[in-house]
Amino acid sequence: MFEKTTWINLPRTVLVGHRVIDDLAAAVGGLYLSGPPLIVTSPTPNSLVGDTVREQFDHPVTTIVEKASFEAVEGVVDTASAADVGYLLAVGGGKPIDIAKMASEQLGCGFVSVPTAASHDGIVSGRSSIPEGDTRHSVAANPPLAVVADTAILAEAPWELTTAGCADIISNYTAIKDWQLANRLQDVGYSEYAGALSQMTAEMLVSSADVIKPGFEESAWVVAKALVSSGVAMSIAGSSRPASGAEHLISHQLDRLMPGAALHGHQVGVAAILTEYLHSGDTGEYTDIATALDEVGAPTKAADLGIEEETFIEAVTTAHTIRDRHTILGNGISRTAARQAATVTEIIWRKLKVICWVSWAMSTTAVRGWTKAHPLIATVVLAVIGYAAVIGTFIGFVPANVFPELTLTAVNRLADTIAIINAINVLVIAYGWRAIRRGEVKKHATAMMSSFALIIIFLGLYLTKIGGGGTKEFVGPSVVYYPYLAMLAVHIILSIISVPVVLYALILGATHTPEELRTQTPHRRVGRIAASAWILSLSLGVIAYLLLNHAYGWEYIESTGAVVVGVMLR
């Protein structure tokens, strides 16, 4: 005899699009709710859209929540009871929505979700996430009666919130694999429909990654629809399984170990790279998740989250203790296995670390924090070190035995290599500039760090060429000689001036989030100056190389360690 049943609670109305906030009252009217609403919001959303919401209702009551907690939930319940309201309107991000969700469950009334940031799928789901001490509780609750997501408002939210929402959706890939694994090993109920919907949602978002850019309302449209779909999948399943697996356990453990270090969506995105590796091994499927995260501008490294490597490893090895939910983590994995997985997936290894001290320093929390607070001092220190290395080489302060003794042939080969590196660097900087103009933050950051690595390589080769070999004096007609000197002088002056500007832009970029760079630092202006000056300097250097080594003649001058003017004549 068949006795299987299911009870699926879904929103009655979902309204997504441009300026739909103006139709909020109409959407609520279709729910046939009685009594005035209690608007549950937080300070920023209240200042942005609070009046727009209030003016659409008769006698609305507003309560402002500062942080998510069980005390805040009780406060909303008390306010609603005292004001005798009929339903709740949750206006804001995850904090007011989660609080209103739990409060409406206790009050036995409905609530309407009005998200102002597309940061996670809780805007639709029947789950509430509330922190308590050093842990976070995921509590079952009724989903909203209606969702009104205005894409114009969502598009104006800090971009990192949107990328967090994207990462949350992308992590559905591994959540589904964990759910299927639990079904095979522990006979946990699995819904083919909910699982397929959740996976399709992730695939839909990844396939639309090329249109997910800051400042574009279409981006908010794509992400909002994906978050709604993911939330519906959880409602169909009657649990958070379609969108929450081992990657969420790791994120919750990170919240315990380093509260407030990073956004929830960003944490689960990075964790999903690792859990996908645990599922599929060296097949490379984890790289698909990393690529998807990178394309939408979400973090892919522990350092990008501001989390130390050891802390991330500890979270991975202890995440299975968070709750009784079977995932790929099973009963726990060893530190050795966790470290190997994190290293293979490059979560705790940065390619540029081996050639760029700045990247290494930025991955250390204490140094990163100090450098973020004192970027100008850090710039001065690094610039002085660079100037000292160059000047010390030319005036003979650096011992001659530091450099290998080079033949003229070796000097020529180094000159060729340096020119090639500088030409490539021009293209890398131009690519990075183009990437940021298109809103591709991760690609821009990678290009700029790669450019700096090329600068370090150039500096090492250049000092070796000068310290162990010598310089070349231009030999050619006067009509070319003096313009050559003028061009070379501009190249050298720009190189000297650019050093602190480039370092300052790099330090700001390495220690701040994209949102902080836009709103709290002069990174955009400084970066534009640095890129322009460095492209011009490098281009003039390549032209000078071609004139000196291929178009005209030269006279070789062996390094004496004392002739400073040699740098002017290369």
C-alpha positions in Angstrom: 0.0 0.0 0.0 1.4 3.4 -1.0 1.5 5.8 1.9 4.1 8.4 0.8 3.2 12.0 1.3 4.9 15.4 1.0 4.1 18.9 2.0 5.7 21.6 -0.1 5.5 25.3 1.0 6.3 27.7 -1.8 5.9 31.5 -2.2 2.6 32.3 -3.7 4.0 35.3 -5.6 7.5 36.0 -7.0 8.0 39.4 -8.6 11.4 40.1 -10.1 12.4 43.0 -12.3 13.0 46.7 -12.9 11.3 48.9 -10.3 9.0 46.2 -9.0 9.4 47.8 -5.6 6.7 50.2 -6.7 4.3 47.2 -7.1 5.0 45.9 -3.6 1.6 46.9 -2.2 -0.2 45.3 -5.2 1.8 42.0 -4.7 0.9 42.0 -1.0 -2.8 42.8 -1.8 -3.0 39.6 -3.8 -2.2 37.7 -0.7 -5.3 38.9 1.1 -3.5 39.7 4.3 -5.2 41.8 7.0 -3.9 44.4 9.4 -0.9 46.8 9.1 2.6 45.4 8.3 5.6 45.4 10.5 8.6 46.4 8.4 11.7 44.5 9.6 14.8 46.1 8.1 18.3 47.3 9.0 19.8 50.8 8.8 21.2 50.9 5.3 18.1 49.3 3.5 15.9 51.5 5.6 17.7 54.6 4.4 17.6 53.4 0.8 14.1 52.1 0.3 12.3 52.4 3.7 10.2 55.4 2.7 9.3 53.9 -0.7 8.0 50.8 1.1 6.2 52.7 3.9 4.3 55.1 1.6 2.5 52.2 0.0 0.8 50.9 3.2 -1.6 52.3 5.8 -0.2 52.7 9.3 3.0 50.6 8.8 5.3 49.9 11.8 9.0 49.8 11.4 11.6 48.0 13.5 15.4 48.3 12.8 17.6 45.3 13.5 21.3 45.9 14.0 22.5 42.3 14.0 21.1 38.8 13.5 20.6 37.0 16.8 17.9 35.1 18.7 17.5 38.2 20.9 16.7 40.2 17.7 14.1 37.6 16.7 12.4 37.9 20.2 12.5 41.7 19.9 10.6 41.6 16.5 8.1 39.2 18.0 7.5 41.5 20.9 7.1 44.6 18.7 4.7 42.8 16.3 2.6 41.6 19.2 2.5 45.0 20.8 1.6 46.7 17.6 -1.0 44.1 16.6 0.3 43.8 13.1 -1.0 41.4 10.5 2.1 40.3 8.7 5.8 41.1 8.4 7.7 42.8 5.5 11.4 41.9 5.5 13.4 44.6 3.7 17.1 44.2 3.3 19.7 41.5 3.0 20.1 38.2 4.8 19.9 39.7 8.3 16.4 41.2 8.4 15.0 38.4 6.1 16.3 35.6 8.4 15.0 37.4 11.5 11.6 38.1 10.0 11.4 34.5 8.8 11.9 33.1 12.3 9.7 35.7 13.9 6.8 35.0 11.5 7.1 31.3 12.4 6.7 32.1 16.1 3.9 34.6 15.5 2.0 32.3 13.2 1.7 35.0 10.5 3.0 35.4 7.0 5.9 37.5 5.8 7.0 39.0 2.5 10.7 39.0 1.4 12.0 42.2 -0.2 15.7 41.7 -0.7 18.0 44.6 -1.4 21.1 42.5 -2.1 21.4 39.3 -4.0 23.8 37.7 -1.6 22.3 34.3 -0.7 19.3 32.0 -1.5 17.8 32.6 1.9 15.6 35.3 0.3 13.2 32.5 -0.8 14.0 29.4 1.2 12.3 28.0 4.4 15.6 28.0 6.3 16.9 30.7 8.7 20.6 31.1 9.6 21.1 32.8 13.0 24.5 33.2 14.7 24.9 32.4 18.4 28.2 32.9 20.1 30.9 31.2 17.9 28.4 29.1 16.0 25.5 29.5 13.5 22.2 27.7 13.7 20.2 26.7 10.6 16.6 26.7 11.6 13.6 25.5 9.7 10.9 28.1 9.1 8.1 28.9 6.6 9.2 30.4 3.3 7.9 33.9 2.4 4.4 34.3 1.1 5.8 36.5 -1.6 9.2 37.7 -2.9 9.6 41.1 -4.5 13.1 41.5 -5.9 13.8 44.9 -7.6 16.7 44.4 -9.9 17.4 48.2 -10.0 18.0 48.1 -6.3 19.9 44.8 -6.3 22.2 46.2 -9.0 23.1 49.1 -6.8 24.2 46.9 -3.9 27.9 46.4 -3.2 29.2 44.2 -5.9 30.8 41.8 -3.5 27.4 40.9 -2.2 26.3 39.9 -5.7 29.4 37.8 -6.2 28.7 36.1 -2.9 25.2 35.2 -4.1 26.8 33.8 -7.3 29.2 31.7 -5.3 26.4 30.4 -3.1 24.6 29.2 -6.2 27.8 27.7 -7.8 28.3 25.6 -4.6 25.0 23.8 -5.4 27.1 21.5 -7.6 28.9 19.9 -4.6 25.8 20.1 -2.4 24.0 17.9 -4.8 26.9 15.4 -4.9 26.9 15.3 -1.1 23.2 14.7 -1.0 23.4 11.8 -3.6 26.3 10.3 -1.6 24.2 10.4 1.6 21.4 8.8 -0.2 23.7 5.9 -1.4 25.5 5.4 1.9 23.0 6.4 4.6 19.7 6.0 2.8 18.9 9.7 3.2 15.9 10.6 1.2 16.7 12.2 -2.2 14.4 14.2 -4.4 15.3 13.9 -8.1 13.2 16.9 -8.9 14.7 19.2 -6.2 18.2 17.9 -7.1 17.8 18.5 -10.8 16.4 22.0 -10.1 19.3 22.9 -7.9 21.9 21.7 -10.4 20.1 23.4 -13.3 20.1 26.6 -11.3 23.9 26.4 -10.9 24.4 25.6 -14.6 22.1 28.4 -15.7 24.1 30.9 -13.6 27.5 29.6 -14.9 26.3 29.8 -18.5 25.4 33.4 -18.0 28.7 34.4 -16.3 29.6 36.6 -19.2 26.8 39.0 -18.4 27.3 39.1 -14.7 29.2 42.4 -14.4 29.1 45.2 -11.8 26.7 48.0 -12.7 24.6 46.0 -15.0 21.0 45.4 -14.0 20.9 42.3 -16.2 23.4 40.8 -13.8 21.0 41.3 -10.9 18.2 39.8 -13.0 20.2 36.6 -13.6 21.4 36.2 -10.0 18.0 37.0 -8.5 16.3 34.3 -10.6 19.0 31.8 -9.7 18.6 32.5 -6.0 14.8 32.2 -6.2 15.2 28.9 -8.1 17.6 27.5 -5.5 15.3 28.5 -2.6 12.4 26.8 -4.3 14.5 23.6 -4.7 15.0 23.6 -0.9 11.3 24.1 -0.3 10.5 21.2 -2.6 13.0 19.0 -0.8 11.8 20.1 2.7 15.5 20.6 3.7 18.5 22.6 2.8 20.2 19.6 1.2 19.8 20.8 -2.4 22.0 23.8 -1.6 24.0 22.8 1.5 26.6 20.1 1.8 30.2 19.9 3.1 31.1 23.3 1.7 28.5 24.9 4.0 29.8 22.9 7.0 33.3 24.3 6.3 31.9 27.8 6.0 30.0 27.5 9.3 33.3 26.2 10.9 35.1 29.2 9.5 32.5 31.4 11.1 33.4 29.9 14.4 37.1 30.2 13.9 37.2 33.6 12.3 33.8 35.3 12.8 33.1 38.0 10.1 36.2 37.2 8.1 34.4 36.9 4.8 30.9 36.7 3.3 29.0 33.4 3.6 28.7 33.0 -0.2 32.4 33.6 -0.7 33.3 31.0 1.9 31.1 28.3 0.5 32.4 29.0 -3.0 36.1 28.4 -2.0 35.1 25.4 0.1 33.2 24.0 -2.9 36.5 23.9 -4.9 38.0 21.6 -2.2 34.9 19.4 -1.7 34.6 18.9 -5.5 38.2 17.7 -5.5 37.4 15.2 -2.7 34.5 14.0 -4.8 36.2 13.8 -8.2 39.9 13.7 -7.5 42.4 14.6 -10.1 39.9 14.6 -13.0 40.0 18.4 -12.9 36.3 19.0 -12.3 37.2 21.2 -9.3 38.9 23.6 -11.8 35.5 24.1 -13.4 34.1 25.5 -10.1 37.2 27.6 -9.6 36.9 29.0 -13.1 33.2 29.7 -12.6 33.9 31.6 -9.4 36.7 33.5 -11.1 34.5 34.5 -14.0 32.0 36.2 -11.7 34.7 37.8 -9.6 34.4 35.7 -6.5 37.4 34.5 -4.4 39.1 31.2 -5.1 41.8 31.3 -2.4 41.9 31.3 1.4 44.0 34.4 1.3 41.3 36.1 -0.8 38.9 35.5 2.1 41.4 37.0 4.6 41.7 33.6 6.2 45.1 32.1 7.2 46.0 28.8 5.6 46.1 26.9 9.0 42.7 28.3 9.9 41.3 27.0 6.7 42.8 23.6 7.2 41.4 23.4 10.7 38.0 24.3 9.4 38.1 21.5 6.9 39.3 18.9 9.4 36.7 19.8 12.0 33.7 20.8 9.8 32.1 17.3 10.1 31.4 18.0 13.8 29.1 20.9 13.0 25.9 18.8 12.5 24.8 15.3 11.9 24.8 15.5 8.1 26.6 12.9 6.0 28.8 14.5 3.4 32.1 13.7 1.5 33.8 14.7 4.8 32.4 11.6 6.4 33.7 11.3 10.0 36.5 13.7 9.3 39.6 13.9 7.2 43.2 14.1 8.4 45.2 17.4 8.3 47.6 15.8 5.8 44.7 15.0 3.4 43.1 18.4 3.9 46.4 20.2 3.2 47.0 18.1 0.1 43.5 18.8 -1.2 43.9 22.6 -0.5 47.3 22.7 -2.1 46.3 20.7 -5.2 43.3 23.0 -5.7 45.6 26.1 -5.0 43.3 27.3 -2.3 46.3 27.7 0.0 49.0 28.3 -2.6 49.4 31.3 -4.7 51.5 31.1 -7.9 53.0 34.5 -7.5 54.1 33.9 -3.9 57.3 32.3 -5.0 58.4 35.3 -7.0 56.6 38.2 -5.2 57.3 39.0 -1.6 54.3 41.4 -1.6 51.8 38.5 -2.3 53.3 36.4 0.5 53.1 39.3 2.9 49.5 40.0 1.9 48.5 36.4 2.7 49.7 36.8 6.3 46.9 38.2 8.3 49.0 40.3 10.7 51.1 41.8 7.9 48.0 42.2 5.7 46.2 44.1 8.4 49.1 46.4 9.2 49.8 47.1 5.5 46.1 47.8 4.9 46.1 50.4 7.7 49.5 51.9 6.5 49.7 51.6 2.7 51.8 54.7 2.3 54.4 53.6 4.8 54.6 50.1 3.2 55.0 51.8 -0.2 57.9 53.9 1.0 59.6 50.9 2.6 59.4 48.8 -0.5 60.3 51.7 -2.8 63.4 52.4 -0.7 64.5 48.8 -0.9 64.1 48.8 -4.7 66.0 52.1 -5.2 68.7 50.9 -2.8 69.2 47.7 -4.9 69.5 49.7 -8.2 71.7 52.5 -6.9 73.9 50.1 -4.9 74.6 48.1 -8.0 75.7 51.2 -10.0 77.9 52.8 -7.4 79.5 49.6 -6.4 78.0 49.3 -3.0 76.7 45.9 -3.8 79.8 43.6 -3.9 80.9 42.6 -7.4 81.0 38.9 -6.5 77.2 39.0 -6.0 76.8 38.9 -9.8 78.2 36.4 -12.2 80.9 37.6 -14.6 79.2 37.9 -18.0 80.6 37.8 -21.5 79.5 40.2 -24.1 77.4 37.4 -25.6 75.6 36.9 -22.3 75.0 40.6 -21.9 73.4 40.7 -25.4 71.2 37.7 -24.6 70.1 39.3 -21.3 69.3 42.5 -23.2 67.1 40.5 -25.7 65.4 38.8 -22.8 64.7 42.0 -21.0 63.2 43.6 -24.1 60.9 40.6 -24.6 59.8 40.7 -20.9 59.0 44.4 -21.2 57.1 44.0 -24.4 55.0 41.2 -22.8 54.5 43.4 -19.8 53.0 46.1 -21.9 50.4 43.6 -23.2 49.7 42.3 -19.7 49.0 45.8 -18.3 46.8 46.6 -21.3 44.9 43.4 -20.7 44.4 44.2 -17.1 43.2 47.7 -17.9 40.7 46.3 -20.4 39.6 43.7 -17.9 38.7 46.2 -15.1 36.9 48.5 -17.6 34.7 45.4 -18.4 34.2 44.7 -14.7 36.3 41.6 -14.7 37.9 42.2 -11.3 39.6 38.8 -10.8 41.2 38.9 -14.3 42.3 42.5 -13.6 43.9 41.5 -10.3 45.7 38.5 -11.9 47.0 40.6 -14.7 48.3 43.3 -12.4 50.0 40.8 -10.1 51.5 39.1 -13.2 52.8 42.4 -14.4 54.5 43.1 -11.1 56.1 39.6 -11.2 57.4 40.5 -14.6 58.8 43.7 -13.2 60.6 41.8 -10.4 62.1 39.4 -13.0 63.1 42.3 -15.2 64.8 44.0 -12.2 66.8 40.9 -11.4 68.0 40.4 -14.9 68.8 44.1 -15.4 70.9 44.3 -12.3 72.7 41.1 -13.3 73.4 42.6 -16.7 74.8 45.8 -15.3 76.5 44.4 -12.2 78.1 41.4 -14.0 78.5 42.8 -17.5 78.3 46.4 -18.5 76.4 49.0 -20.5 76.2 50.1 -24.1 76.8 53.6 -25.5 74.7 54.6 -28.5 76.6 55.2 -31.6 74.7 56.9 -34.4 74.1 60.2 -36.3 73.3 63.3 -34.3 69.9 63.6 -35.9 69.0 60.3 -34.1 71.4 60.5 -31.1 69.8 63.5 -29.3 66.2 62.3 -29.7 67.4 58.9 -28.5 68.9 60.5 -25.4 65.7 62.5 -24.8 63.5 59.4 -25.2 65.8 57.4 -22.9 65.7 60.1 -20.3 61.9 60.1 -20.3 62.0 56.3 -20.0 64.3 56.4 -17.0 62.5 59.3 -15.3 59.2 57.6 -15.7 60.7 54.3 -14.4 61.9 56.1 -11.3 58.7 58.0 -10.6 56.5 55.0 -11.4 58.0 52.8 -8.7 56.2 54.2 -5.7 53.0 54.8 -7.7 52.9 51.2 -8.9 53.7 49.8 -5.4 50.9 51.9 -3.8 48.3 50.7 -6.3 49.4 47.1 -5.9 49.4 47.3 -2.1 45.9 48.9 -2.1 44.7 46.2 -4.5 46.2 43.3 -2.4 44.8 44.4 0.9 41.3 45.7 0.1 38.1 44.1 -1.2 36.8 45.4 -4.6 34.1 47.4 -2.7 36.6 49.0 -0.4 38.8 49.9 -3.3 35.9 51.7 -5.0 34.6 53.5 -1.9 37.5 53.9 0.5 40.7 54.3 -1.5 42.2 56.2 -4.4 43.0 52.9 -6.1 41.2 53.7 -9.4 42.9 57.1 -9.8 46.3 55.9 -8.7 46.1 52.7 -10.8 45.2 54.7 -13.9 48.3 56.9 -13.4 50.5 53.9 -12.6 49.4 51.9 -15.6 49.7 54.9 -18.0 53.2 55.8 -16.8 54.4 52.2 -16.7 53.1 51.4 -20.2 54.8 54.5 -21.6 58.1 53.8 -19.8 58.2 50.1 -20.9 57.3 51.0 -24.5 60.1 53.7 -24.7 62.5 51.1 -23.2 61.7 48.6 -25.9 62.1 51.3 -28.6 65.4 52.3 -27.1 66.5 48.7 -27.2 65.6 48.4 -30.9 67.4 51.6 -31.8 70.5 50.7 -29.8 70.8 47.0 -30.6 69.3 46.6 -34.1 68.9 49.9 -35.9 72.2 51.6 -35.1 75.6 50.8 -33.5 76.9 50.8 -29.9 80.1 50.8 -27.9 80.4 48.4 -25.0 81.5 49.8 -21.7 82.4 47.2 -19.0 80.9 47.9 -15.6 83.3 49.8 -13.3 80.9 50.1 -10.4 81.5 53.8 -10.3 80.2 55.3 -13.6 76.7 56.3 -12.7 76.1 57.9 -16.1 76.3 54.4 -17.5 72.7 53.9 -16.7 71.7 56.7 -19.0 73.5 55.2 -21.9 72.5 51.6 -21.3 
